[in-house]
Amino acid sequence: MITDLIEIDPHQPPPGVIERAAEALRRGKVVAAPTDALYTLLADPFNLHAVVQVFLAKGREPHRSLPLLVTDLLMAEDLAKQLPARFYVLARRFWPGPLTMIVPASARVPLKVTGNTGRLALRQPRAAVLNALLEKLAQPLISTSANISGQPTCRSGIQVFGMMDGRVDLILDGGLCAGTGSTTIDITEPEWRLIREGAVSAKDIWECLEAAEGLSG
């Protein structure tokens, strides 16, 4: 596989480059792109070949799920079997932004994307490149850290190229990403659980939920 690298302005990505990346994703390719914090690998979750390519690119264990990016709450509702009230409270406060929520997956989501767990991690991004691709394709996208499993996540397009040349099809190089990664929480059980703390603190989440419970009470 030949890996192409295109330099872009991450805040104003050229429409022609977005179209090229979108076309690659339509054809089941894997694309690396910048977020607000780190680089991510993107692919079509409904294309089994693309899903397999993501696992191969990362050397990722097949029992691990692949997070998805969504454009809004309606797309999230379409992908989830059911969404608890706390999902809407947190989404209204922290989306778009660096909060990933694990929810029960609907039957529409391929089981392989969930790592055969039946659970799905969802996030609405802020990054201009990701939103442009989501809008162009009008569908969710796999979004998993741009690295080989066990290695640090890449913070620049050049780092992605150095680590993943020949493993991904296209890299959109928007320079250095210096932010903090996404916080991930599991809300599939009656009590929410912190999986990984990132830009949104556990304290912020607690305070948001407590405030909402106080208002509803």
C-alpha positions in Angstrom: 0.0 0.0 0.0 1.3 3.5 -0.9 0.5 6.1 1.7 -0.3 9.6 0.4 0.3 12.7 2.6 -1.4 16.0 1.9 -0.6 19.2 3.9 -3.7 21.1 4.9 -4.9 24.0 7.1 -6.7 22.1 9.8 -9.0 25.0 10.6 -9.9 25.7 6.9 -9.4 22.4 5.0 -9.6 22.9 1.2 -12.9 21.5 -0.2 -10.9 19.5 -2.9 -8.9 17.7 -0.2 -12.0 16.9 1.8 -13.6 15.5 -1.4 -10.6 13.4 -2.0 -10.6 12.0 1.5 -14.3 11.4 1.4 -14.0 9.5 -1.8 -11.2 7.4 -0.3 -13.5 6.6 2.7 -16.4 5.7 0.3 -14.0 3.2 -1.3 -13.2 1.5 2.0 -9.9 3.2 2.6 -8.3 4.3 5.9 -7.6 8.0 6.3 -5.6 9.7 9.1 -6.6 13.2 10.1 -6.0 15.8 12.9 -8.4 16.4 15.7 -8.3 19.1 18.4 -5.9 17.0 20.4 -4.4 14.0 18.5 -4.5 12.3 15.1 -7.2 9.8 14.4 -7.8 7.0 11.9 -11.1 7.3 10.0 -13.0 4.6 8.1 -16.5 3.6 7.1 -18.1 1.5 9.9 -20.6 -0.1 7.5 -17.9 -1.4 5.1 -16.5 -4.7 6.5 -13.3 -4.4 4.4 -12.6 -0.9 5.9 -13.2 -2.2 9.4 -10.8 -5.0 8.9 -8.2 -2.6 7.5 -8.4 -0.4 10.6 -7.7 -3.5 12.8 -4.8 -4.4 10.5 -3.3 -0.9 10.4 -3.3 -0.7 14.2 -2.5 -4.3 15.0 -5.6 -4.1 17.2 -7.1 -7.0 19.0 -10.5 -7.9 17.4 -12.3 -8.0 20.7 -11.8 -4.2 21.1 -14.5 -1.9 19.8 -14.0 1.0 17.4 -15.3 4.5 18.5 -17.6 6.3 16.1 -17.9 10.0 15.3 -21.4 11.5 14.8 -22.8 14.8 13.5 -25.5 15.3 16.1 -27.9 13.6 18.6 -30.1 12.3 15.9 -27.3 10.3 14.4 -26.3 9.0 17.9 -29.9 7.9 18.5 -29.8 6.0 15.2 -26.7 4.1 16.3 -27.7 3.3 19.9 -30.2 0.7 21.1 -31.3 3.0 23.9 -29.9 6.2 25.4 -30.3 7.0 29.1 -31.3 10.5 30.3 -27.7 11.2 31.4 -26.6 10.8 27.8 -28.6 13.8 26.8 -27.6 15.8 29.8 -23.9 15.3 29.1 -24.2 15.7 25.3 -25.9 19.0 25.6 -23.1 20.2 28.0 -20.0 18.7 26.3 -20.8 18.1 22.6 -19.3 18.9 20.3 -16.2 18.3 22.2 -13.8 15.8 23.9 -16.3 13.5 25.6 -16.8 10.0 24.4 -19.8 8.0 25.8 -20.1 4.2 25.6 -23.7 3.2 25.0 -25.6 0.0 23.9 -25.3 -0.4 20.1 -28.3 -0.8 17.9 -28.6 -3.7 15.4 -27.6 -1.3 12.6 -24.0 -1.2 13.9 -21.9 -4.2 12.6 -21.0 -6.5 15.5 -17.3 -6.3 14.5 -17.3 -2.6 15.0 -18.4 -3.2 18.6 -15.6 -5.8 19.1 -18.5 -8.3 19.6 -19.5 -6.5 22.8 -22.7 -4.9 21.6 -21.5 -1.6 23.0 -20.5 1.5 21.1 -18.4 4.6 21.9 -19.8 7.8 20.4 -18.5 11.4 20.1 -19.4 14.6 18.3 -16.2 16.3 17.4 -15.2 20.0 17.2 -12.4 19.6 14.7 -13.1 21.3 11.3 -11.6 18.4 9.2 -13.7 15.8 10.9 -16.9 17.8 10.7 -16.3 18.5 7.0 -15.9 14.8 6.3 -19.0 13.9 8.4 -21.0 16.5 6.5 -19.8 15.4 3.1 -20.5 11.7 3.8 -23.7 12.2 5.9 -22.8 9.1 8.0 -20.8 8.2 11.1 -17.1 7.4 10.8 -14.8 5.1 12.8 -12.4 7.3 14.7 -9.6 5.5 16.6 -6.2 6.8 17.7 -3.6 7.1 14.9 -1.0 4.7 16.2 0.1 1.0 16.3 -1.5 -0.5 19.4 0.8 -0.1 22.3 2.6 2.9 20.8 2.0 6.6 21.7 -0.8 8.3 19.6 0.7 10.5 16.9 0.4 14.3 17.3 1.5 15.3 13.8 1.0 14.1 10.2 4.7 13.4 9.9 4.6 11.2 13.0 1.7 9.3 11.5 3.6 8.8 8.3 6.7 7.6 10.2 4.7 5.1 12.2 2.0 4.0 9.7 3.5 4.4 6.2 2.1 1.5 4.2 -0.7 0.8 6.8 -3.0 3.7 5.9 -4.1 5.1 2.5 -4.1 8.8 3.1 -2.8 11.2 5.7 -4.2 14.8 6.0 -1.3 16.6 7.6 -2.5 19.6 9.6 0.7 20.1 11.6 1.0 19.6 15.3 -1.9 18.8 17.6 -1.1 19.8 21.1 -4.4 19.4 23.1 -5.6 16.8 25.6 -7.3 13.7 24.3 -11.0 12.8 24.8 -12.4 11.6 28.1 -14.3 8.3 27.8 -17.1 7.2 30.1 -19.3 4.1 30.1 -23.0 4.9 30.7 -24.4 1.4 29.9 -25.0 0.6 33.6 -27.1 2.4 36.2 -23.9 4.1 37.5 -21.6 5.8 35.0 -18.0 4.7 35.0 -14.8 6.6 34.0 -12.8 4.7 31.5 -10.2 7.3 30.6 -9.9 10.9 31.8 -8.9 13.5 29.2 -9.9 17.1 28.5 -13.2 16.7 30.4 -12.6 16.0 34.1 -14.5 13.5 36.1 -15.4 16.4 38.4 -17.0 18.3 35.5 -19.1 15.2 34.7 -20.2 14.7 38.3 -21.1 18.4 38.6 -23.1 18.4 35.4 -25.1 15.3 36.3 -25.7 16.5 39.9 -27.0 19.9 38.6 -29.4 18.1 36.2 -30.6 15.8 39.0 -31.2 18.8 41.2 -33.2 20.6 38.6 -35.3 17.5 37.8 -35.8 16.9 41.6 
